[in-house]
Amino acid sequence: MAMGVPVLLGAGGIERIIPLTFDSRETIALDKTVAVIRANIMKLN
């Protein structure tokens, strides 16, 4: 599983990765979302 991040694109491709910052509430929500997605992927395998 992969998650994309915002980047600055130039003529030659990626010039810079724009860091994401999450507060603790957002981090917890993201972790829960990842757990649900992983569980659903396991059901498909």
N, C-alpha and C positions, 0 to 999 in steps of 0.2 A: 504494500500500500504506500502511496506517496501523497504528499501535499505540496501544492505549488506555493511559491512566494512571489511577491511583487519584485520586479527587476527594472532596471533602466536599460533599454535596448538602444544600441547604436548601430551604425552601418556594419560593423564587424561582429555583431551579436551582443551578448550580455556584457554590459560595462560595469554594472554594480548591482548587488543584491540590496534591496531595501529591507532593513530589519523590521520584523513585526514585534510589537510589544503588547502583552496581554496583562491585565490585572488578575488577581488571584481568582476572582469569580469567573472570568473568561477562560482561564487555564483549566479550572475544574470542569466547566461546561465542555471545553474541547476534549478533555480526557474522557468524559462520559460518552461523547459522540464517537470517539475513536473506538471505545469498547463495544458500542452497539454495532458499528460497521464491521469490526473484527468478528464479532459473534455471528453476524449474518454471512460473512464470507466463509466462516467455518461450516455453516449449515449447507452451503453450496458445494463444499468439497467432499 
